[in-house]
Amino acid sequence: MQCFATEVTLDVEVEITEASRGTPGRLFDRPERSVAAEPDACEIAVWLVHGDRRLELTSFLPTETLTALREDALSQLLDDGP
């Protein structure tokens, strides 16, 4: 048997499993009392779907791919409104 690596393009389903709105930072008279800003955030699961069968791919994807998908998910949430 012979194996080789190749690149394929697949349609996947991205599920937003958790989301939170960011908070603005607050400056106080002393830096140690100040509160840092927190950005909007979400967690996702990425699925390959074929008929009624689903295979989770999240842990197999490169970090930069997951980051891009999380940004897309946040954009979708913000476009959908509150």
C-alpha positions in Angstrom: 0.0 0.0 0.0 1.2 3.5 -0.8 0.1 6.7 1.0 0.5 10.3 0.0 -0.6 13.7 1.3 -2.9 16.0 -0.7 -5.1 19.0 -0.2 -8.9 18.8 -0.6 -11.6 21.4 -0.1 -14.6 20.3 2.0 -17.8 22.1 3.1 -18.0 22.1 6.9 -20.6 23.2 9.5 -19.4 25.5 12.2 -21.4 25.4 15.4 -21.0 28.2 18.0 -21.0 26.4 21.3 -20.4 29.4 23.6 -20.2 33.1 23.1 -19.6 36.2 25.3 -19.7 39.9 24.7 -16.5 41.8 25.5 -16.3 44.5 28.2 -14.7 47.9 28.0 -11.7 48.6 30.1 -11.8 51.1 33.0 -9.1 53.4 34.1 -8.8 54.4 37.7 -6.5 56.8 39.6 -4.0 54.0 40.2 -2.9 51.5 37.5 -3.3 48.5 39.8 -7.0 49.4 40.2 -7.6 49.6 36.5 -9.5 46.9 34.7 -8.4 45.6 31.3 -10.8 45.4 28.3 -12.0 42.0 27.4 -12.8 41.3 23.7 -15.8 39.5 22.3 -15.1 35.7 22.3 -16.7 32.4 21.2 -15.9 28.7 21.1 -16.8 26.6 18.1 -17.1 23.0 17.0 -16.4 22.2 13.3 -18.3 19.3 11.7 -18.0 17.4 8.5 -21.6 16.5 7.6 -22.7 13.8 5.2 -26.4 12.9 5.3 -27.3 12.1 8.9 -23.7 11.4 9.9 -21.4 14.0 11.5 -17.7 13.9 12.2 -16.1 16.5 14.5 -12.9 18.0 13.0 -12.2 20.7 15.5 -9.1 19.1 17.1 -7.6 18.3 13.8 -7.6 21.8 12.3 -4.6 24.1 12.5 -4.6 27.0 15.0 -4.8 29.6 12.2 -7.8 27.9 10.6 -9.6 27.8 14.0 -8.8 31.5 14.6 -10.2 32.5 11.3 -13.4 30.4 11.8 -13.9 32.0 15.3 -13.6 35.4 13.8 -16.1 34.5 11.1 -18.4 33.2 13.8 -18.1 36.4 15.9 -18.9 38.4 12.7 -22.0 36.3 12.1 -23.1 36.9 15.7 -22.6 40.7 15.4 -24.4 40.8 12.1 -27.4 39.0 13.6 -27.7 41.6 16.3 -28.3 41.2 20.1 
